[in-house]
């Protein structure tokens, strides 16, 4: 194995919970302000996953005070503490860029209902 592949293998993370496009996730992101360090939770809809290997990223979109805000997170970043799936979504696209143009109820994604039967 060459040097680049060994470095990439050392930097990839496998402790991130699996999620997919359409899921509503909570990203626990470490923010460093001077000497203090805190964890900020960013909750929103995953609208795309791009790249592969070390450079894999995902984009999360949320509405903040009526304005759509998107943020791109690298999956293998050491600043991401954890990613938690709040609501799994049911979509038929790999990129949900059309959500940017939707307003209100139109921008909702159907929730994936688990196939477990209630007894």
N, CA, C and O atoms as a GROMACS GRO file, in nm:
protein
  476
    1UNK      N    1   0.085  -0.117   0.000
    1UNK     CA    2   0.000   0.000   0.000
    1UNK      C    3   0.090   0.125   0.000
    1UNK      O    4   0.189   0.131   0.072
    2UNK      N    5   0.054   0.220  -0.080
    2UNK     CA    6   0.138   0.340  -0.086
    2UNK      C    7   0.107   0.436   0.030
    2UNK      O    8   0.012   0.414   0.106
    3UNK      N    9   0.185   0.539   0.042
    3UNK     CA   10   0.179   0.630   0.157
    3UNK      C   11   0.046   0.703   0.166
    3UNK      O   12  -0.009   0.720   0.275
    4UNK      N   13  -0.007   0.746   0.053
    4UNK     CA   14  -0.133   0.823   0.054
    4UNK      C   15  -0.247   0.738   0.107
    4UNK      O   16  -0.329   0.785   0.186
    5UNK      N   17  -0.255   0.613   0.064
    5UNK     CA   18  -0.363   0.526   0.111
    5UNK      C   19  -0.351   0.495   0.260
    5UNK      O   20  -0.453   0.481   0.328
    6UNK      N   21  -0.231   0.484   0.311
    6UNK     CA   22  -0.215   0.458   0.455
    6UNK      C   23  -0.257   0.579   0.537
    6UNK      O   24  -0.316   0.564   0.644
    7UNK      N   25  -0.226   0.699   0.489
    7UNK     CA   26  -0.266   0.821   0.559
    7UNK      C   27  -0.418   0.835   0.556
    7UNK      O   28  -0.478   0.868   0.658
    8UNK      N   29  -0.480   0.809   0.440
    8UNK     CA   30  -0.625   0.818   0.430
    8UNK      C   31  -0.692   0.715   0.518
    8UNK      O   32  -0.795   0.745   0.580
    9UNK      N   33  -0.638   0.595   0.526
    9UNK     CA   34  -0.696   0.491   0.611
    9UNK      C   35  -0.689   0.530   0.758
    9UNK      O   36  -0.778   0.496   0.836
   10UNK      N   37  -0.584   0.601   0.797
   10UNK     CA   38  -0.571   0.644   0.936
   10UNK      C   39  -0.670   0.756   0.970
   10UNK      O   40  -0.710   0.769   1.085
   11UNK      N   41  -0.709   0.836   0.870
   11UNK     CA   42  -0.797   0.950   0.895
   11UNK      C   43  -0.946   0.919   0.881
   11UNK      O   44  -1.028   0.999   0.924
   12UNK      N   45  -0.983   0.806   0.822
   12UNK     CA   46  -1.124   0.774   0.806
   12UNK      C   47  -1.182   0.730   0.940
   12UNK      O   48  -1.115   0.666   1.022
   13UNK      N   49  -1.309   0.766   0.961
   13UNK     CA   50  -1.378   0.733   1.085
   13UNK      C   51  -1.485   0.629   1.058
   13UNK      O   52  -1.551   0.630   0.954
   14UNK      N   53  -1.502   0.538   1.152
   14UNK     CA   54  -1.607   0.438   1.140
   14UNK      C   55  -1.706   0.443   1.256
   14UNK      O   56  -1.792   0.357   1.268
   15UNK      N   57  -1.692   0.545   1.342
   15UNK     CA   58  -1.781   0.557   1.458
   15UNK      C   59  -1.903   0.645   1.431
   15UNK      O   60  -1.986   0.664   1.520
   16UNK      N   61  -1.915   0.698   1.309
   16UNK     CA   62  -2.030   0.782   1.274
   16UNK      C   63  -2.148   0.690   1.239
   16UNK      O   64  -2.133   0.594   1.163
   17UNK      N   65  -2.265   0.719   1.296
   17UNK     CA   66  -2.385   0.639   1.271
   17UNK      C   67  -2.425   0.648   1.124
   17UNK      O   68  -2.413   0.755   1.064
   18UNK      N   69  -2.473   0.539   1.065
   18UNK     CA   70  -2.513   0.544   0.924
   18UNK      C   71  -2.639   0.628   0.905
   18UNK      O   72  -2.735   0.616   0.982
   19UNK      N   73  -2.639   0.712   0.803
   19UNK     CA   74  -2.755   0.793   0.767
   19UNK      C   75  -2.757   0.806   0.617
   19UNK      O   76  -2.660   0.773   0.550
   20UNK      N   77  -2.869   0.855   0.564
   20UNK     CA   78  -2.880   0.869   0.419
   20UNK      C   79  -2.950   1.000   0.385
   20UNK      O   80  -2.996   1.072   0.474
   21UNK      N   81  -2.957   1.030   0.258
   21UNK     CA   82  -3.023   1.151   0.211
   21UNK      C   83  -3.172   1.141   0.244
   21UNK      O   84  -3.234   1.037   0.222
   22UNK      N   85  -3.228   1.249   0.297
   22UNK     CA   86  -3.368   1.252   0.335
   22UNK      C   87  -3.388   1.239   0.484
   22UNK      O   88  -3.497   1.268   0.534
   23UNK      N   89  -3.286   1.197   0.557
   23UNK     CA   90  -3.297   1.185   0.702
   23UNK      C   91  -3.282   1.322   0.766
   23UNK      O   92  -3.208   1.408   0.717
   24UNK      N   93  -3.352   1.342   0.876
   24UNK     CA   94  -3.331   1.461   0.959
   24UNK      C   95  -3.231   1.420   1.066
   24UNK      O   96  -3.256   1.328   1.144
   25UNK      N   97  -3.118   1.490   1.070
   25UNK     CA   98  -3.010   1.450   1.160
   25UNK      C   99  -2.975   1.562   1.257
   25UNK      O  100  -3.002   1.680   1.231
   26UNK      N  101  -2.914   1.523   1.368
   26UNK     CA  102  -2.856   1.618   1.462
   26UNK      C  103  -2.705   1.598   1.455
   26UNK      O  104  -2.655   1.489   1.485
   27UNK      N  105  -2.634   1.702   1.415
   27UNK     CA  106  -2.489   1.695   1.404
   27UNK      C  107  -2.431   1.768   1.526
   27UNK      O  108  -2.455   1.888   1.545
   28UNK      N  109  -2.358   1.695   1.607
   28UNK     CA  110  -2.292   1.753   1.724
   28UNK      C  111  -2.153   1.798   1.680
   28UNK      O  112  -2.064   1.715   1.659
   29UNK      N  113  -2.135   1.930   1.666
   29UNK     CA  114  -2.015   1.988   1.609
   29UNK      C  115  -1.938   2.065   1.715
   29UNK      O  116  -1.995   2.149   1.784
   30UNK      N  117  -1.810   2.036   1.728
   30UNK     CA  118  -1.727   2.100   1.829
   30UNK      C  119  -1.680   2.236   1.778
   30UNK      O  120  -1.624   2.246   1.669
   31UNK      N  121  -1.705   2.341   1.858
   31UNK     CA  122  -1.666   2.476   1.822
   31UNK      C  123  -1.563   2.525   1.923
   31UNK      O  124  -1.583   2.514   2.044
   32UNK      N  125  -1.453   2.578   1.872
   32UNK     CA  126  -1.346   2.628   1.958
   32UNK      C  127  -1.342   2.779   1.947
   32UNK      O  128  -1.317   2.834   1.840
   33UNK      N  129  -1.368   2.847   2.059
   33UNK     CA  130  -1.366   2.993   2.064
   33UNK      C  131  -1.259   3.035   2.164
   33UNK      O  132  -1.281   3.031   2.285
   34UNK      N  133  -1.144   3.073   2.113
   34UNK     CA  134  -1.033   3.108   2.202
   34UNK      C  135  -0.984   2.985   2.275
   34UNK      O  136  -0.938   2.889   2.214
   35UNK      N  137  -0.993   2.989   2.408
   35UNK     CA  138  -0.950   2.875   2.488
   35UNK      C  139  -1.066   2.784   2.525
   35UNK      O  140  -1.045   2.671   2.569
   36UNK      N  141  -1.189   2.832   2.506
   36UNK     CA  142  -1.305   2.752   2.543
   36UNK      C  143  -1.347   2.664   2.426
   36UNK      O  144  -1.325   2.696   2.309
   37UNK      N  145  -1.407   2.553   2.461
   37UNK     CA  146  -1.452   2.456   2.362
   37UNK      C  147  -1.594   2.414   2.399
   37UNK      O  148  -1.621   2.384   2.515
   38UNK      N  149  -1.685   2.413   2.300
   38UNK     CA  150  -1.822   2.372   2.327
   38UNK      C  151  -1.874   2.292   2.209
   38UNK      O  152  -1.818   2.295   2.100
   39UNK      N  153  -1.983   2.219   2.234
   39UNK     CA  154  -2.045   2.138   2.130
   39UNK      C  155  -2.176   2.204   2.091
   39UNK      O  156  -2.261   2.229   2.176
   40UNK      N  157  -2.192   2.231   1.961
   40UNK     CA  158  -2.314   2.293   1.910
   40UNK      C  159  -2.391   2.189   1.830
   40UNK      O  160  -2.333   2.115   1.750
   41UNK      N  161  -2.521   2.183   1.852
   41UNK     CA  162  -2.606   2.088   1.780
   41UNK      C  163  -2.667   2.159   1.660
   41UNK      O  164  -2.728   2.265   1.675
   42UNK      N  165  -2.652   2.100   1.543
   42UNK     CA  166  -2.707   2.155   1.419
   42UNK      C  167  -2.805   2.051   1.366
   42UNK      O  168  -2.763   1.944   1.322
   43UNK      N  169  -2.934   2.081   1.370
   43UNK     CA  170  -3.036   1.985   1.328
   43UNK      C  171  -3.098   2.029   1.197
   43UNK      O  172  -3.139   2.144   1.182
   44UNK      N  173  -3.104   1.936   1.102
   44UNK     CA  174  -3.164   1.969   0.973
   44UNK      C  175  -3.174   1.847   0.883
   44UNK      O  176  -3.146   1.734   0.924
   45UNK      N  177  -3.214   1.872   0.761
   45UNK     CA  178  -3.237   1.768   0.661
   45UNK      C  179  -3.111   1.747   0.577
   45UNK      O  180  -3.050   1.842   0.530
   46UNK      N  181  -3.073   1.622   0.560
   46UNK     CA  182  -2.958   1.590   0.475
   46UNK      C  183  -3.007   1.597   0.330
   46UNK      O  184  -3.091   1.517   0.289
   47UNK      N  185  -2.954   1.693   0.253
   47UNK     CA  186  -3.000   1.709   0.115
   47UNK      C  187  -2.904   1.647   0.014
   47UNK      O  188  -2.944   1.622  -0.100
   48UNK      N  189  -2.778   1.621   0.053
   48UNK     CA  190  -2.689   1.553  -0.040
   48UNK      C  191  -2.569   1.495   0.034
   48UNK      O  192  -2.529   1.544   0.139
   49UNK      N  193  -2.514   1.390  -0.025
   49UNK     CA  194  -2.389   1.330   0.021
   49UNK      C  195  -2.298   1.324  -0.101
   49UNK      O  196  -2.337   1.270  -0.205
   50UNK      N  197  -2.178   1.380  -0.088
   50UNK     CA  198  -2.086   1.388  -0.201
   50UNK      C  199  -1.951   1.327  -0.166
   50UNK      O  200  -1.915   1.318  -0.048
   51UNK      N  201  -1.879   1.285  -0.267
   51UNK     CA  202  -1.742   1.240  -0.251
   51UNK      C  203  -1.732   1.097  -0.201
   51UNK      O  204  -1.831   1.027  -0.185
   52UNK      N  205  -1.607   1.056  -0.178
   52UNK     CA  206  -1.580   0.922  -0.128
   52UNK      C  207  -1.451   0.925  -0.049
   52UNK      O  208  -1.367   1.014  -0.067
   53UNK      N  209  -1.435   0.828   0.038
   53UNK     CA  210  -1.312   0.819   0.116
   53UNK      C  211  -1.302   0.929   0.219
   53UNK      O  212  -1.398   0.960   0.288
   54UNK      N  213  -1.184   0.988   0.228
   54UNK     CA  214  -1.158   1.092   0.329
   54UNK      C  215  -1.233   1.220   0.298
   54UNK      O  216  -1.273   1.292   0.389
   55UNK      N  217  -1.252   1.250   0.171
   55UNK     CA  218  -1.312   1.378   0.132
   55UNK      C  219  -1.464   1.372   0.122
   55UNK      O  220  -1.525   1.460   0.061
   56UNK      N  221  -1.527   1.271   0.181
   56UNK     CA  222  -1.673   1.258   0.174
   56UNK      C  223  -1.739   1.365   0.261
   56UNK      O  224  -1.699   1.385   0.375
   57UNK      N  225  -1.840   1.434   0.206
   57UNK     CA  226  -1.910   1.539   0.277
   57UNK      C  227  -2.061   1.520   0.267
   57UNK      O  228  -2.110   1.449   0.179
   58UNK      N  229  -2.133   1.583   0.358
   58UNK     CA  230  -2.279   1.584   0.351
   58UNK      C  231  -2.328   1.724   0.383
   58UNK      O  232  -2.269   1.795   0.464
   59UNK      N  233  -2.438   1.763   0.318
   59UNK     CA  234  -2.496   1.896   0.334
   59UNK      C  235  -2.625   1.885   0.414
   59UNK      O  236  -2.712   1.803   0.383
   60UNK      N  237  -2.636   1.968   0.517
   60UNK     CA  238  -2.755   1.971   0.603
   60UNK      C  239  -2.822   2.106   0.587
   60UNK      O  240  -2.757   2.210   0.593
   61UNK      N  241  -2.955   2.104   0.567
   61UNK     CA  242  -3.032   2.226   0.548
   61UNK      C  243  -3.135   2.239   0.659
   61UNK      O  244  -3.203   2.142   0.694
   62UNK      N  245  -3.145   2.360   0.715
   62UNK     CA  246  -3.248   2.389   0.815
   62UNK      C  247  -3.303   2.527   0.791
   62UNK      O  248  -3.240   2.610   0.724
   63UNK      N  249  -3.422   2.554   0.846
   63UNK     CA  250  -3.481   2.686   0.842
   63UNK      C  251  -3.454   2.754   0.974
   63UNK      O  252  -3.491   2.703   1.080
   64UNK      N  253  -3.391   2.870   0.969
   64UNK     CA  254  -3.360   2.946   1.089
   64UNK      C  255  -3.427   3.082   1.077
   64UNK      O  256  -3.385   3.166   0.997
   65UNK      N  257  -3.532   3.103   1.156
   65UNK     CA  258  -3.608   3.228   1.154
   65UNK      C  259  -3.658   3.262   1.014
   65UNK      O  260  -3.652   3.378   0.971
   66UNK      N  261  -3.708   3.160   0.943
   66UNK     CA  262  -3.766   3.181   0.812
   66UNK      C  263  -3.667   3.187   0.698
   66UNK      O  264  -3.707   3.208   0.583
   67UNK      N  265  -3.540   3.170   0.725
   67UNK     CA  266  -3.437   3.174   0.621
   67UNK      C  267  -3.372   3.036   0.613
   67UNK      O  268  -3.334   2.979   0.716
   68UNK      N  269  -3.360   2.982   0.494
   68UNK     CA  270  -3.296   2.853   0.475
   68UNK      C  271  -3.145   2.864   0.490
   68UNK      O  272  -3.081   2.948   0.427
   69UNK      N  273  -3.088   2.779   0.575
   69UNK     CA  274  -2.944   2.780   0.600
   69UNK      C  275  -2.890   2.640   0.568
   69UNK      O  276  -2.942   2.540   0.616
   70UNK      N  277  -2.784   2.635   0.487
   70UNK     CA  278  -2.721   2.508   0.454
   70UNK      C  279  -2.578   2.508   0.504
   70UNK      O  280  -2.510   2.610   0.502
   71UNK      N  281  -2.535   2.392   0.550
   71UNK     CA  282  -2.398   2.379   0.600
   71UNK      C  283  -2.341   2.246   0.552
   71UNK      O  284  -2.409   2.144   0.557
   72UNK      N  285  -2.218   2.249   0.506
   72UNK     CA  286  -2.150   2.130   0.456
   72UNK      C  287  -2.056   2.080   0.564
   72UNK      O  288  -1.973   2.154   0.616
   73UNK      N  289  -2.070   1.952   0.598
   73UNK     CA  290  -1.985   1.890   0.699
   73UNK      C  291  -1.902   1.779   0.635
   73UNK      O  292  -1.957   1.697   0.562
   74UNK      N  293  -1.771   1.774   0.662
   74UNK     CA  294  -1.692   1.658   0.621
   74UNK      C  295  -1.721   1.542   0.717
   74UNK      O  296  -1.716   1.560   0.839
   75UNK      N  297  -1.750   1.425   0.664
   75UNK     CA  298  -1.785   1.311   0.750
   75UNK      C  299  -1.669   1.271   0.840
   75UNK      O  300  -1.690   1.234   0.955
   76UNK      N  301  -1.547   1.278   0.790
   76UNK     CA  302  -1.430   1.233   0.865
   76UNK      C  303  -1.366   1.342   0.950
   76UNK      O  304  -1.252   1.326   0.994
   77UNK      N  305  -1.435   1.453   0.972
   77UNK     CA  306  -1.379   1.562   1.050
   77UNK      C  307  -1.367   1.524   1.197
   77UNK      O  308  -1.459   1.465   1.253
   78UNK      N  309  -1.254   1.557   1.261
   78UNK     CA  310  -1.242   1.530   1.404
   78UNK      C  311  -1.328   1.623   1.489
   78UNK      O  312  -1.347   1.597   1.608
   79UNK      N  313  -1.381   1.730   1.431
   79UNK     CA  314  -1.468   1.822   1.505
   79UNK      C  315  -1.611   1.772   1.520
   79UNK      O  316  -1.685   1.823   1.604
   80UNK      N  317  -1.650   1.673   1.442
   80UNK     CA  318  -1.783   1.615   1.457
   80UNK      C  319  -1.777   1.514   1.571
   80UNK      O  320  -1.706   1.414   1.562
   81UNK      N  321  -1.853   1.540   1.677
   81UNK     CA  322  -1.856   1.450   1.791
   81UNK      C  323  -1.941   1.328   1.758
   81UNK      O  324  -1.897   1.214   1.774
   82UNK      N  325  -2.064   1.354   1.711
   82UNK     CA  326  -2.150   1.244   1.669
   82UNK      C  327  -2.259   1.295   1.576
   82UNK      O  328  -2.288   1.415   1.574
   83UNK      N  329  -2.318   1.204   1.501
   83UNK     CA  330  -2.431   1.234   1.413
   83UNK      C  331  -2.543   1.141   1.456
   83UNK      O  332  -2.526   1.019   1.461
   84UNK      N  333  -2.658   1.200   1.486
   84UNK     CA  334  -2.772   1.125   1.538
   84UNK      C  335  -2.889   1.143   1.443
   84UNK      O  336  -2.922   1.255   1.405
   85UNK      N  337  -2.953   1.033   1.403
   85UNK     CA  338  -3.069   1.041   1.314
   85UNK      C  339  -3.192   1.070   1.398
   85UNK      O  340  -3.233   0.988   1.480
   86UNK      N  341  -3.251   1.188   1.377
   86UNK     CA  342  -3.371   1.227   1.452
   86UNK      C  343  -3.495   1.164   1.389
   86UNK      O  344  -3.578   1.107   1.460
   87UNK      N  345  -3.508   1.174   1.256
   87UNK     CA  346  -3.621   1.115   1.184
   87UNK      C  347  -3.571   1.059   1.052
   87UNK      O  348  -3.515   1.134   0.972
   88UNK      N  349  -3.590   0.931   1.027
   88UNK     CA  350  -3.552   0.878   0.896
   88UNK      C  351  -3.654   0.922   0.791
   88UNK      O  352  -3.774   0.923   0.817
   89UNK      N  353  -3.606   0.958   0.674
   89UNK     CA  354  -3.694   1.006   0.568
   89UNK      C  355  -3.705   0.908   0.453
   89UNK      O  356  -3.618   0.824   0.433
   90UNK      N  357  -3.814   0.920   0.379
   90UNK     CA  358  -3.838   0.833   0.264
   90UNK      C  359  -3.834   0.919   0.138
   90UNK      O  360  -3.926   0.996   0.112
   91UNK      N  361  -3.726   0.907   0.061
   91UNK     CA  362  -3.710   0.984  -0.062
   91UNK      C  363  -3.669   0.891  -0.175
   91UNK      O  364  -3.624   0.779  -0.152
   92UNK      N  365  -3.686   0.941  -0.298
   92UNK     CA  366  -3.649   0.862  -0.416
   92UNK      C  367  -3.542   0.931  -0.499
   92UNK      O  368  -3.526   0.900  -0.617
   93UNK      N  369  -3.471   1.023  -0.440
   93UNK     CA  370  -3.366   1.097  -0.509
   93UNK      C  371  -3.238   1.089  -0.427
   93UNK      O  372  -3.242   1.066  -0.306
   94UNK      N  373  -3.124   1.108  -0.494
   94UNK     CA  374  -2.996   1.109  -0.423
   94UNK      C  375  -2.955   1.250  -0.385
   94UNK      O  376  -2.873   1.268  -0.295
   95UNK      N  377  -3.011   1.350  -0.451
   95UNK     CA  378  -2.984   1.490  -0.419
   95UNK      C  379  -3.119   1.561  -0.408
   95UNK      O  380  -3.201   1.552  -0.499
   96UNK      N  381  -3.141   1.631  -0.298
   96UNK     CA  382  -3.270   1.696  -0.273
   96UNK      C  383  -3.261   1.848  -0.290
   96UNK      O  384  -3.312   1.923  -0.207
   97UNK      N  385  -3.197   1.891  -0.397
   97UNK     CA  386  -3.181   2.035  -0.420
   97UNK      C  387  -3.314   2.106  -0.446
   97UNK      O  388  -3.323   2.227  -0.428
   98UNK      N  389  -3.417   2.031  -0.488
   98UNK     CA  390  -3.547   2.092  -0.516
   98UNK      C  391  -3.613   2.144  -0.388
   98UNK      O  392  -3.706   2.225  -0.396
   99UNK      N  393  -3.567   2.100  -0.272
   99UNK     CA  394  -3.624   2.146  -0.144
   99UNK      C  395  -3.597   2.295  -0.125
   99UNK      O  396  -3.673   2.362  -0.054
  100UNK      N  397  -3.492   2.347  -0.186
  100UNK     CA  398  -3.459   2.490  -0.172
  100UNK      C  399  -3.571   2.580  -0.220
  100UNK      O  400  -3.590   2.689  -0.168
  101UNK      N  401  -3.646   2.534  -0.321
  101UNK     CA  402  -3.753   2.615  -0.379
  101UNK      C  403  -3.887   2.596  -0.310
  101UNK      O  404  -3.981   2.671  -0.336
  102UNK      N  405  -3.898   2.497  -0.222
  102UNK     CA  406  -4.025   2.466  -0.156
  102UNK      C  407  -4.041   2.550  -0.031
  102UNK      O  408  -3.943   2.588   0.034
  103UNK      N  409  -4.167   2.580   0.003
  103UNK     CA  410  -4.199   2.663   0.119
  103UNK      C  411  -4.305   2.592   0.203
  103UNK      O  412  -4.398   2.532   0.148
  104UNK      N  413  -4.292   2.599   0.334
  104UNK     CA  414  -4.394   2.547   0.425
  104UNK      C  415  -4.409   2.397   0.420
  104UNK      O  416  -4.310   2.324   0.421
  105UNK      N  417  -4.535   2.350   0.414
  105UNK     CA  418  -4.562   2.207   0.415
  105UNK      C  419  -4.508   2.136   0.292
  105UNK      O  420  -4.480   2.017   0.294
  106UNK      N  421  -4.493   2.211   0.185
  106UNK     CA  422  -4.440   2.154   0.060
  106UNK      C  423  -4.297   2.104   0.077
  106UNK      O  424  -4.255   2.014   0.005
  107UNK      N  425  -4.224   2.160   0.171
  107UNK     CA  426  -4.083   2.126   0.191
  107UNK      C  427  -4.065   2.006   0.283
  107UNK      O  428  -3.951   1.968   0.313
  108UNK      N  429  -4.175   1.944   0.327
  108UNK     CA  430  -4.164   1.830   0.418
  108UNK      C  431  -4.127   1.703   0.342
  108UNK      O  432  -4.160   1.686   0.224
  109UNK      N  433  -4.058   1.616   0.411
  109UNK     CA  434  -4.020   1.485   0.358
  109UNK      C  435  -4.101   1.380   0.433
  109UNK      O  436  -4.118   1.390   0.554
  110UNK      N  437  -4.150   1.278   0.360
  110UNK     CA  438  -4.225   1.172   0.426
  110UNK      C  439  -4.134   1.097   0.522
  110UNK      O  440  -4.016   1.074   0.493
  111UNK      N  441  -4.191   1.058   0.636
  111UNK     CA  442  -4.114   0.986   0.735
  111UNK      C  443  -4.117   0.837   0.703
  111UNK      O  444  -4.222   0.783   0.667
  112UNK      N  445  -4.003   0.772   0.716
  112UNK     CA  446  -3.992   0.629   0.691
  112UNK      C  447  -4.048   0.556   0.812
  112UNK      O  448  -3.998   0.570   0.923
  113UNK      N  449  -4.152   0.477   0.788
  113UNK     CA  450  -4.216   0.401   0.895
  113UNK      C  451  -4.150   0.264   0.901
  113UNK      O  452  -4.138   0.196   0.799
  114UNK      N  453  -4.107   0.225   1.019
  114UNK     CA  454  -4.038   0.097   1.032
  114UNK      C  455  -4.135  -0.016   1.002
  114UNK      O  456  -4.256  -0.002   1.021
  115UNK      N  457  -4.080  -0.127   0.954
  115UNK     CA  458  -4.164  -0.239   0.912
  115UNK      C  459  -4.195  -0.336   1.026
  115UNK      O  460  -4.249  -0.444   1.002
  116UNK      N  461  -4.162  -0.297   1.150
  116UNK     CA  462  -4.193  -0.382   1.266
  116UNK      C  463  -4.341  -0.374   1.296
  116UNK      O  464  -4.401  -0.266   1.294
  117UNK      N  465  -4.400  -0.489   1.323
  117UNK     CA  466  -4.541  -0.492   1.359
  117UNK      C  467  -4.559  -0.472   1.509
  117UNK      O  468  -4.486  -0.530   1.589
  118UNK      N  469  -4.656  -0.390   1.545
  118UNK     CA  470  -4.684  -0.367   1.687
  118UNK      C  471  -4.773  -0.479   1.737
  118UNK      O  472  -4.874  -0.512   1.674
  119UNK      N  473  -4.737  -0.538   1.849
  119UNK     CA  474  -4.817  -0.648   1.906
  119UNK      C  475  -4.915  -0.599   2.007
  119UNK      O  476  -4.990  -0.678   2.064
   0.00000   0.00000   0.00000
